[in-house]
Amino acid sequence: MSSSASAESAPQRRIHPSRRAVVKGAAWAAPVAAFSVGAPALAFSPSCTEDSLLDSQARARMLSGQIGGADLDVIAEVNGVHAQAFDPIADGADSISQDLKTNPLTVEALSAINLNLGGLSGALTTVLDFATAQDAGVLNEYAYANENAQSANNPDAPEVGGAGAVGNDGTIALSVDDPNPPALGTINLYSILEQATGPGVAELVDLIAGLDLDIGAVAGRAHLDYVCDTSRGVTEETVDRDYLLAYLNLIIESNLVGDLVSALNEVLPDLTISTDAVWDLLQGVPLLGGLLSRLGQNALEVTATVDLSQLTALPIPNSDNAALQADLAAGTITIDVASLLGGAYTGAISPFLNELSPNTRLFVDAPLPTNAAASLVDTLVDDLIERLKDLVTVTVRAGSVSGLGATGLLIEGSLRNFLDGTATATFRVLGAPIPGIGGILNGLLGGIGALVETTLRTLLQDSGVLQTALTGINGLLSVLFDVLSGVLALTVNAQNNASGSMPNYYAAITPERRYDVSALHLEVLGMLNLLNLAVARGSVGQNDFRA
């Protein structure tokens, strides 16, 4: 077998994150809804009446917590909004009866922030790189507080706090039908892990050149009602907390991907198809077998060529929803977290990320499938063969089909053409085409295609150099998953005063009867000052009845 081009070794810097179709459409009438919890909280005293008034408050923060020792909560550009309907009136509030605060954020302003990041460099974009060209309303903070306890006389909700993809009316702005949701940006996990300790961290850092978490559009929204309907004897507050997380991708850069390219360059030129096996298949075809016998088996030539330059032209597989996608040209592997942990899905909507219980820690509460690393590598080999079906050209020739008095057979096409019966076949005897030979050969094409595919699989499976490269990728994934389950905590639908194990950050800053939710929380366990980040956080409470 000969190769018409050689794939170059993969470069080692980054690709542009792919977009995912929106997986949740929020205003909660969509077919796939974000997880919402309506929970009764503390009951109040019998003094609760139809005319009860509250000191009410709500908050919203797009980003909250710490990165590299820098406290985001005290930085003006990211300090969020705080609505306060207090008596006496709070500084900056609209009135004692209600207060509304909104803060549409710009990527330019956020990207310009410089922080004292300790071992990291000073720009926020070193760690959190926001996507540009966002649609209006994708990054916003909204907080509304109202003094009224909800009742038949006062139906307005006392408070709403929401951040991320929320509009100026406090509702989540994206639709489930949006075919191309915006990206929030990428978190440079590699720069974080370089500063971290813990099982597997040093080994992972040695195996990779980069690790980014690509985050799609996000939103966190808390909504609190106080019900003081004495005619029904109801004197309690309820809270609904909703979130949106469009997609999560882990983008890994590693020289191990370049090793895979080198192995393919070494192995694929050795693809050789058995002429004996093809001859046996030809002999089994009525009419054709006897005529070819006159030419003799020595006249049969079977060749296969691979266009390796096209092997790296597109990611493998070229699919939006693949759990693992290898970009051989860029030297990257992308893990689609929703597809990996939630199972494969079709279409634009992934219910998995947006139907998780409060405080669901990915890779722990939502665990990996059994033998995840090995299964991903096996699937990669299958996807590689699927790509090669279009890149392997097969030619079967006996005698000649051109010229006066030519007698011979010529069949040619891609491996896929053979497998689906569309390869081109010509058979001539003394210069004359044999009528109806195409129909006779249709059954033969699939047999030759199956023979070539089996030979290709055997070559890839038995090659020591290729198996070494694949074993390296398997080991990389195994170490990565160990770090994600034991050191780097990714929590979806993070809440306080809720089920599940809430991140330590919430226990430290949240008072009683305050209800928070963030779409995503990231934490390096044991080193909270290194990374302890809440993304798209809404908050309501603590509220008290006025004296």
Secondary structure as a PSIPRED ss2 file (coil, helix, strand):
# PSIPRED VFORMAT (PSIPRED V4.0)

   1 M C   1.000  0.000  0.000
   2 S E   0.000  0.000  1.000
   3 S E   0.000  0.000  1.000
   4 S E   0.000  0.000  1.000
   5 A E   0.000  0.000  1.000
   6 S C   1.000  0.000  0.000
   7 A C   1.000  0.000  0.000
   8 E C   1.000  0.000  0.000
   9 S C   1.000  0.000  0.000
  10 A C   1.000  0.000  0.000
  11 P C   1.000  0.000  0.000
  12 Q C   1.000  0.000  0.000
  13 R C   1.000  0.000  0.000
  14 R C   1.000  0.000  0.000
  15 I C   1.000  0.000  0.000
  16 H C   1.000  0.000  0.000
  17 P C   1.000  0.000  0.000
  18 S C   1.000  0.000  0.000
  19 R C   1.000  0.000  0.000
  20 R C   1.000  0.000  0.000
  21 A C   1.000  0.000  0.000
  22 V C   1.000  0.000  0.000
  23 V C   1.000  0.000  0.000
  24 K C   1.000  0.000  0.000
  25 G C   1.000  0.000  0.000
  26 A C   1.000  0.000  0.000
  27 A C   1.000  0.000  0.000
  28 W C   1.000  0.000  0.000
  29 A C   1.000  0.000  0.000
  30 A C   1.000  0.000  0.000
  31 P C   1.000  0.000  0.000
  32 V C   1.000  0.000  0.000
  33 A C   1.000  0.000  0.000
  34 A C   1.000  0.000  0.000
  35 F C   1.000  0.000  0.000
  36 S C   1.000  0.000  0.000
  37 V E   0.000  0.000  1.000
  38 G E   0.000  0.000  1.000
  39 A E   0.000  0.000  1.000
  40 P E   0.000  0.000  1.000
  41 A E   0.000  0.000  1.000
  42 L E   0.000  0.000  1.000
  43 A E   0.000  0.000  1.000
  44 F C   1.000  0.000  0.000
  45 S C   1.000  0.000  0.000
  46 P C   1.000  0.000  0.000
  47 S C   1.000  0.000  0.000
  48 C C   1.000  0.000  0.000
  49 T C   1.000  0.000  0.000
  50 E C   1.000  0.000  0.000
  51 D C   1.000  0.000  0.000
  52 S C   1.000  0.000  0.000
  53 L E   0.000  0.000  1.000
  54 L E   0.000  0.000  1.000
  55 D E   0.000  0.000  1.000
  56 S E   0.000  0.000  1.000
  57 Q E   0.000  0.000  1.000
  58 A E   0.000  0.000  1.000
  59 R E   0.000  0.000  1.000
  60 A E   0.000  0.000  1.000
  61 R E   0.000  0.000  1.000
  62 M E   0.000  0.000  1.000
  63 L E   0.000  0.000  1.000
  64 S E   0.000  0.000  1.000
  65 G E   0.000  0.000  1.000
  66 Q E   0.000  0.000  1.000
  67 I E   0.000  0.000  1.000
  68 G C   1.000  0.000  0.000
  69 G C   1.000  0.000  0.000
  70 A E   0.000  0.000  1.000
  71 D E   0.000  0.000  1.000
  72 L H   0.000  1.000  0.000
  73 D H   0.000  1.000  0.000
  74 V H   0.000  1.000  0.000
  75 I C   1.000  0.000  0.000
  76 A H   0.000  1.000  0.000
  77 E H   0.000  1.000  0.000
  78 V H   0.000  1.000  0.000
  79 N C   1.000  0.000  0.000
  80 G C   1.000  0.000  0.000
  81 V E   0.000  0.000  1.000
  82 H E   0.000  0.000  1.000
  83 A E   0.000  0.000  1.000
  84 Q E   0.000  0.000  1.000
  85 A E   0.000  0.000  1.000
  86 F C   1.000  0.000  0.000
  87 D C   1.000  0.000  0.000
  88 P C   1.000  0.000  0.000
  89 I C   1.000  0.000  0.000
  90 A C   1.000  0.000  0.000
  91 D C   1.000  0.000  0.000
  92 G C   1.000  0.000  0.000
  93 A C   1.000  0.000  0.000
  94 D C   1.000  0.000  0.000
  95 S C   1.000  0.000  0.000
  96 I C   1.000  0.000  0.000
  97 S C   1.000  0.000  0.000
  98 Q E   0.000  0.000  1.000
  99 D E   0.000  0.000  1.000
 100 L E   0.000  0.000  1.000
 101 K E   0.000  0.000  1.000
 102 T E   0.000  0.000  1.000
 103 N C   1.000  0.000  0.000
 104 P C   1.000  0.000  0.000
 105 L C   1.000  0.000  0.000
 106 T C   1.000  0.000  0.000
 107 V H   0.000  1.000  0.000
 108 E H   0.000  1.000  0.000
 109 A H   0.000  1.000  0.000
 110 L H   0.000  1.000  0.000
 111 S H   0.000  1.000  0.000
 112 A C   1.000  0.000  0.000
 113 I C   1.000  0.000  0.000
 114 N E   0.000  0.000  1.000
 115 L C   1.000  0.000  0.000
 116 N C   1.000  0.000  0.000
 117 L C   1.000  0.000  0.000
 118 G C   1.000  0.000  0.000
 119 G C   1.000  0.000  0.000
 120 L C   1.000  0.000  0.000
 121 S C   1.000  0.000  0.000
 122 G C   1.000  0.000  0.000
 123 A E   0.000  0.000  1.000
 124 L H   0.000  1.000  0.000
 125 T H   0.000  1.000  0.000
 126 T H   0.000  1.000  0.000
 127 V C   1.000  0.000  0.000
 128 L E   0.000  0.000  1.000
 129 D E   0.000  0.000  1.000
 130 F E   0.000  0.000  1.000
 131 A C   1.000  0.000  0.000
 132 T C   1.000  0.000  0.000
 133 A C   1.000  0.000  0.000
 134 Q C   1.000  0.000  0.000
 135 D C   1.000  0.000  0.000
 136 A C   1.000  0.000  0.000
 137 G C   1.000  0.000  0.000
 138 V C   1.000  0.000  0.000
 139 L C   1.000  0.000  0.000
 140 N E   0.000  0.000  1.000
 141 E E   0.000  0.000  1.000
 142 Y E   0.000  0.000  1.000
 143 A E   0.000  0.000  1.000
 144 Y E   0.000  0.000  1.000
 145 A E   0.000  0.000  1.000
 146 N E   0.000  0.000  1.000
 147 E C   1.000  0.000  0.000
 148 N E   0.000  0.000  1.000
 149 A C   1.000  0.000  0.000
 150 Q E   0.000  0.000  1.000
 151 S C   1.000  0.000  0.000
 152 A C   1.000  0.000  0.000
 153 N C   1.000  0.000  0.000
 154 N C   1.000  0.000  0.000
 155 P C   1.000  0.000  0.000
 156 D C   1.000  0.000  0.000
 157 A C   1.000  0.000  0.000
 158 P C   1.000  0.000  0.000
 159 E E   0.000  0.000  1.000
 160 V E   0.000  0.000  1.000
 161 G E   0.000  0.000  1.000
 162 G E   0.000  0.000  1.000
 163 A E   0.000  0.000  1.000
 164 G E   0.000  0.000  1.000
 165 A C   1.000  0.000  0.000
 166 V E   0.000  0.000  1.000
 167 G C   1.000  0.000  0.000
 168 N C   1.000  0.000  0.000
 169 D C   1.000  0.000  0.000
 170 G C   1.000  0.000  0.000
 171 T C   1.000  0.000  0.000
 172 I E   0.000  0.000  1.000
 173 A C   1.000  0.000  0.000
 174 L C   1.000  0.000  0.000
 175 S C   1.000  0.000  0.000
 176 V C   1.000  0.000  0.000
 177 D C   1.000  0.000  0.000
 178 D C   1.000  0.000  0.000
 179 P C   1.000  0.000  0.000
 180 N C   1.000  0.000  0.000
 181 P C   1.000  0.000  0.000
 182 P C   1.000  0.000  0.000
 183 A E   0.000  0.000  1.000
 184 L E   0.000  0.000  1.000
 185 G E   0.000  0.000  1.000
 186 T E   0.000  0.000  1.000
 187 I E   0.000  0.000  1.000
 188 N E   0.000  0.000  1.000
 189 L H   0.000  1.000  0.000
 190 Y H   0.000  1.000  0.000
 191 S H   0.000  1.000  0.000
 192 I H   0.000  1.000  0.000
 193 L H   0.000  1.000  0.000
 194 E C   1.000  0.000  0.000
 195 Q C   1.000  0.000  0.000
 196 A C   1.000  0.000  0.000
 197 T C   1.000  0.000  0.000
 198 G C   1.000  0.000  0.000
 199 P C   1.000  0.000  0.000
 200 G C   1.000  0.000  0.000
 201 V H   0.000  1.000  0.000
 202 A H   0.000  1.000  0.000
 203 E H   0.000  1.000  0.000
 204 L H   0.000  1.000  0.000
 205 V H   0.000  1.000  0.000
 206 D H   0.000  1.000  0.000
 207 L H   0.000  1.000  0.000
 208 I C   1.000  0.000  0.000
 209 A C   1.000  0.000  0.000
 210 G E   0.000  0.000  1.000
 211 L E   0.000  0.000  1.000
 212 D E   0.000  0.000  1.000
 213 L E   0.000  0.000  1.000
 214 D E   0.000  0.000  1.000
 215 I E   0.000  0.000  1.000
 216 G E   0.000  0.000  1.000
 217 A C   1.000  0.000  0.000
 218 V E   0.000  0.000  1.000
 219 A E   0.000  0.000  1.000
 220 G E   0.000  0.000  1.000
 221 R E   0.000  0.000  1.000
 222 A E   0.000  0.000  1.000
 223 H E   0.000  0.000  1.000
 224 L E   0.000  0.000  1.000
 225 D E   0.000  0.000  1.000
 226 Y E   0.000  0.000  1.000
 227 V E   0.000  0.000  1.000
 228 C E   0.000  0.000  1.000
 229 D E   0.000  0.000  1.000
 230 T C   1.000  0.000  0.000
 231 S C   1.000  0.000  0.000
 232 R C   1.000  0.000  0.000
 233 G C   1.000  0.000  0.000
 234 V E   0.000  0.000  1.000
 235 T E   0.000  0.000  1.000
 236 E E   0.000  0.000  1.000
 237 E E   0.000  0.000  1.000
 238 T E   0.000  0.000  1.000
 239 V E   0.000  0.000  1.000
 240 D E   0.000  0.000  1.000
 241 R E   0.000  0.000  1.000
 242 D E   0.000  0.000  1.000
 243 Y E   0.000  0.000  1.000
 244 L E   0.000  0.000  1.000
 245 L E   0.000  0.000  1.000
 246 A C   1.000  0.000  0.000
 247 Y C   1.000  0.000  0.000
 248 L E   0.000  0.000  1.000
 249 N E   0.000  0.000  1.000
 250 L E   0.000  0.000  1.000
 251 I E   0.000  0.000  1.000
 252 I E   0.000  0.000  1.000
 253 E E   0.000  0.000  1.000
 254 S C   1.000  0.000  0.000
 255 N H   0.000  1.000  0.000
 256 L H   0.000  1.000  0.000
 257 V H   0.000  1.000  0.000
 258 G H   0.000  1.000  0.000
 259 D H   0.000  1.000  0.000
 260 L H   0.000  1.000  0.000
 261 V H   0.000  1.000  0.000
 262 S H   0.000  1.000  0.000
 263 A H   0.000  1.000  0.000
 264 L H   0.000  1.000  0.000
 265 N H   0.000  1.000  0.000
 266 E H   0.000  1.000  0.000
 267 V H   0.000  1.000  0.000
 268 L H   0.000  1.000  0.000
 269 P H   0.000  1.000  0.000
 270 D H   0.000  1.000  0.000
 271 L C   1.000  0.000  0.000
 272 T C   1.000  0.000  0.000
 273 I C   1.000  0.000  0.000
 274 S C   1.000  0.000  0.000
 275 T H   0.000  1.000  0.000
 276 D H   0.000  1.000  0.000
 277 A H   0.000  1.000  0.000
 278 V H   0.000  1.000  0.000
 279 W H   0.000  1.000  0.000
 280 D H   0.000  1.000  0.000
 281 L H   0.000  1.000  0.000
 282 L H   0.000  1.000  0.000
 283 Q H   0.000  1.000  0.000
 284 G C   1.000  0.000  0.000
 285 V C   1.000  0.000  0.000
 286 P C   1.000  0.000  0.000
 287 L C   1.000  0.000  0.000
 288 L H   0.000  1.000  0.000
 289 G H   0.000  1.000  0.000
 290 G H   0.000  1.000  0.000
 291 L H   0.000  1.000  0.000
 292 L H   0.000  1.000  0.000
 293 S H   0.000  1.000  0.000
 294 R H   0.000  1.000  0.000
 295 L H   0.000  1.000  0.000
 296 G C   1.000  0.000  0.000
 297 Q H   0.000  1.000  0.000
 298 N H   0.000  1.000  0.000
 299 A H   0.000  1.000  0.000
 300 L E   0.000  0.000  1.000
 301 E E   0.000  0.000  1.000
 302 V E   0.000  0.000  1.000
 303 T E   0.000  0.000  1.000
 304 A E   0.000  0.000  1.000
 305 T E   0.000  0.000  1.000
 306 V E   0.000  0.000  1.000
 307 D E   0.000  0.000  1.000
 308 L H   0.000  1.000  0.000
 309 S H   0.000  1.000  0.000
 310 Q H   0.000  1.000  0.000
 311 L H   0.000  1.000  0.000
 312 T C   1.000  0.000  0.000
 313 A C   1.000  0.000  0.000
 314 L C   1.000  0.000  0.000
 315 P C   1.000  0.000  0.000
 316 I E   0.000  0.000  1.000
 317 P C   1.000  0.000  0.000
 318 N C   1.000  0.000  0.000
 319 S C   1.000  0.000  0.000
 320 D C   1.000  0.000  0.000
 321 N C   1.000  0.000  0.000
 322 A C   1.000  0.000  0.000
 323 A C   1.000  0.000  0.000
 324 L E   0.000  0.000  1.000
 325 Q E   0.000  0.000  1.000
 326 A E   0.000  0.000  1.000
 327 D E   0.000  0.000  1.000
 328 L C   1.000  0.000  0.000
 329 A C   1.000  0.000  0.000
 330 A C   1.000  0.000  0.000
 331 G C   1.000  0.000  0.000
 332 T E   0.000  0.000  1.000
 333 I E   0.000  0.000  1.000
 334 T E   0.000  0.000  1.000
 335 I E   0.000  0.000  1.000
 336 D E   0.000  0.000  1.000
 337 V H   0.000  1.000  0.000
 338 A H   0.000  1.000  0.000
 339 S H   0.000  1.000  0.000
 340 L H   0.000  1.000  0.000
 341 L H   0.000  1.000  0.000
 342 G H   0.000  1.000  0.000
 343 G C   1.000  0.000  0.000
 344 A C   1.000  0.000  0.000
 345 Y C   1.000  0.000  0.000
 346 T C   1.000  0.000  0.000
 347 G C   1.000  0.000  0.000
 348 A C   1.000  0.000  0.000
 349 I C   1.000  0.000  0.000
 350 S C   1.000  0.000  0.000
 351 P C   1.000  0.000  0.000
 352 F H   0.000  1.000  0.000
 353 L H   0.000  1.000  0.000
 354 N H   0.000  1.000  0.000
 355 E C   1.000  0.000  0.000
 356 L C   1.000  0.000  0.000
 357 S C   1.000  0.000  0.000
 358 P C   1.000  0.000  0.000
 359 N C   1.000  0.000  0.000
 360 T E   0.000  0.000  1.000
 361 R E   0.000  0.000  1.000
 362 L E   0.000  0.000  1.000
 363 F C   1.000  0.000  0.000
 364 V C   1.000  0.000  0.000
 365 D C   1.000  0.000  0.000
 366 A E   0.000  0.000  1.000
 367 P C   1.000  0.000  0.000
 368 L C   1.000  0.000  0.000
 369 P C   1.000  0.000  0.000
 370 T C   1.000  0.000  0.000
 371 N C   1.000  0.000  0.000
 372 A H   0.000  1.000  0.000
 373 A H   0.000  1.000  0.000
 374 A H   0.000  1.000  0.000
 375 S H   0.000  1.000  0.000
 376 L H   0.000  1.000  0.000
 377 V H   0.000  1.000  0.000
 378 D H   0.000  1.000  0.000
 379 T H   0.000  1.000  0.000
 380 L H   0.000  1.000  0.000
 381 V H   0.000  1.000  0.000
 382 D H   0.000  1.000  0.000
 383 D H   0.000  1.000  0.000
 384 L H   0.000  1.000  0.000
 385 I H   0.000  1.000  0.000
 386 E H   0.000  1.000  0.000
 387 R H   0.000  1.000  0.000
 388 L H   0.000  1.000  0.000
 389 K H   0.000  1.000  0.000
 390 D H   0.000  1.000  0.000
 391 L H   0.000  1.000  0.000
 392 V E   0.000  0.000  1.000
 393 T E   0.000  0.000  1.000
 394 V E   0.000  0.000  1.000
 395 T E   0.000  0.000  1.000
 396 V E   0.000  0.000  1.000
 397 R E   0.000  0.000  1.000
 398 A E   0.000  0.000  1.000
 399 G E   0.000  0.000  1.000
 400 S C   1.000  0.000  0.000
 401 V C   1.000  0.000  0.000
 402 S C   1.000  0.000  0.000
 403 G C   1.000  0.000  0.000
 404 L C   1.000  0.000  0.000
 405 G C   1.000  0.000  0.000
 406 A C   1.000  0.000  0.000
 407 T C   1.000  0.000  0.000
 408 G E   0.000  0.000  1.000
 409 L E   0.000  0.000  1.000
 410 L E   0.000  0.000  1.000
 411 I E   0.000  0.000  1.000
 412 E E   0.000  0.000  1.000
 413 G E   0.000  0.000  1.000
 414 S E   0.000  0.000  1.000
 415 L H   0.000  1.000  0.000
 416 R H   0.000  1.000  0.000
 417 N H   0.000  1.000  0.000
 418 F H   0.000  1.000  0.000
 419 L H   0.000  1.000  0.000
 420 D H   0.000  1.000  0.000
 421 G C   1.000  0.000  0.000
 422 T C   1.000  0.000  0.000
 423 A C   1.000  0.000  0.000
 424 T E   0.000  0.000  1.000
 425 A E   0.000  0.000  1.000
 426 T E   0.000  0.000  1.000
 427 F E   0.000  0.000  1.000
 428 R E   0.000  0.000  1.000
 429 V E   0.000  0.000  1.000
 430 L C   1.000  0.000  0.000
 431 G C   1.000  0.000  0.000
 432 A E   0.000  0.000  1.000
 433 P E   0.000  0.000  1.000
 434 I C   1.000  0.000  0.000
 435 P C   1.000  0.000  0.000
 436 G C   1.000  0.000  0.000
 437 I H   0.000  1.000  0.000
 438 G H   0.000  1.000  0.000
 439 G H   0.000  1.000  0.000
 440 I H   0.000  1.000  0.000
 441 L H   0.000  1.000  0.000
 442 N H   0.000  1.000  0.000
 443 G H   0.000  1.000  0.000
 444 L H   0.000  1.000  0.000
 445 L H   0.000  1.000  0.000
 446 G H   0.000  1.000  0.000
 447 G H   0.000  1.000  0.000
 448 I H   0.000  1.000  0.000
 449 G H   0.000  1.000  0.000
 450 A H   0.000  1.000  0.000
 451 L H   0.000  1.000  0.000
 452 V H   0.000  1.000  0.000
 453 E H   0.000  1.000  0.000
 454 T H   0.000  1.000  0.000
 455 T H   0.000  1.000  0.000
 456 L H   0.000  1.000  0.000
 457 R H   0.000  1.000  0.000
 458 T H   0.000  1.000  0.000
 459 L H   0.000  1.000  0.000
 460 L H   0.000  1.000  0.000
 461 Q H   0.000  1.000  0.000
 462 D H   0.000  1.000  0.000
 463 S C   1.000  0.000  0.000
 464 G H   0.000  1.000  0.000
 465 V H   0.000  1.000  0.000
 466 L H   0.000  1.000  0.000
 467 Q H   0.000  1.000  0.000
 468 T H   0.000  1.000  0.000
 469 A H   0.000  1.000  0.000
 470 L H   0.000  1.000  0.000
 471 T H   0.000  1.000  0.000
 472 G H   0.000  1.000  0.000
 473 I H   0.000  1.000  0.000
 474 N H   0.000  1.000  0.000
 475 G H   0.000  1.000  0.000
 476 L H   0.000  1.000  0.000
 477 L H   0.000  1.000  0.000
 478 S H   0.000  1.000  0.000
 479 V H   0.000  1.000  0.000
 480 L H   0.000  1.000  0.000
 481 F H   0.000  1.000  0.000
 482 D H   0.000  1.000  0.000
 483 V H   0.000  1.000  0.000
 484 L H   0.000  1.000  0.000
 485 S H   0.000  1.000  0.000
 486 G H   0.000  1.000  0.000
 487 V C   1.000  0.000  0.000
 488 L E   0.000  0.000  1.000
 489 A E   0.000  0.000  1.000
 490 L E   0.000  0.000  1.000
 491 T E   0.000  0.000  1.000
 492 V E   0.000  0.000  1.000
 493 N E   0.000  0.000  1.000
 494 A E   0.000  0.000  1.000
 495 Q E   0.000  0.000  1.000
 496 N C   1.000  0.000  0.000
 497 N C   1.000  0.000  0.000
 498 A C   1.000  0.000  0.000
 499 S C   1.000  0.000  0.000
 500 G C   1.000  0.000  0.000
 501 S C   1.000  0.000  0.000
 502 M C   1.000  0.000  0.000
 503 P C   1.000  0.000  0.000
 504 N H   0.000  1.000  0.000
 505 Y H   0.000  1.000  0.000
 506 Y H   0.000  1.000  0.000
 507 A H   0.000  1.000  0.000
 508 A H   0.000  1.000  0.000
 509 I H   0.000  1.000  0.000
 510 T C   1.000  0.000  0.000
 511 P C   1.000  0.000  0.000
 512 E C   1.000  0.000  0.000
 513 R C   1.000  0.000  0.000
 514 R E   0.000  0.000  1.000
 515 Y E   0.000  0.000  1.000
 516 D E   0.000  0.000  1.000
 517 V E   0.000  0.000  1.000
 518 S E   0.000  0.000  1.000
 519 A E   0.000  0.000  1.000
 520 L E   0.000  0.000  1.000
 521 H E   0.000  0.000  1.000
 522 L E   0.000  0.000  1.000
 523 E E   0.000  0.000  1.000
 524 V E   0.000  0.000  1.000
 525 L C   1.000  0.000  0.000
 526 G C   1.000  0.000  0.000
 527 M C   1.000  0.000  0.000
 528 L C   1.000  0.000  0.000
 529 N C   1.000  0.000  0.000
 530 L C   1.000  0.000  0.000
 531 L E   0.000  0.000  1.000
 532 N E   0.000  0.000  1.000
 533 L E   0.000  0.000  1.000
 534 A E   0.000  0.000  1.000
 535 V E   0.000  0.000  1.000
 536 A E   0.000  0.000  1.000
 537 R E   0.000  0.000  1.000
 538 G E   0.000  0.000  1.000
 539 S E   0.000  0.000  1.000
 540 V E   0.000  0.000  1.000
 541 G E   0.000  0.000  1.000
 542 Q C   1.000  0.000  0.000
 543 N C   1.000  0.000  0.000
 544 D E   0.000  0.000  1.000
 545 F E   0.000  0.000  1.000
 546 R C   1.000  0.000  0.000
 547 A C   1.000  0.000  0.000
